[in-house]
């Protein structure tokens, strides 16, 4: 253990110091877990973005090649006849 903590334990009593150290360690572990989850989310978002961009670029290529027809609206959709 670090000399600073050893001195504090001797001066203040071990119970309170050990409880504080345990709480610090618990918070540290929680932060590490959160960092890991954020990195996982970042990777997932990157993969998802790549997929969307790929699919979009493929559709654009098809539209430019004339192989993909954009559906046209029927004449009555925007009229007041319903």
VENRA-V49909 format. One record per pair of residues at least 12 apart in sequence whose C-alpha atoms are under 10 Angstrom apart, sorted by the first residue. I is the first residue (numbers start at 0). J is the second residue. Records with the same first field share a line. If there is no record, write none. Layout:
I=J  J
//
This chain:
4=16  17  20
//
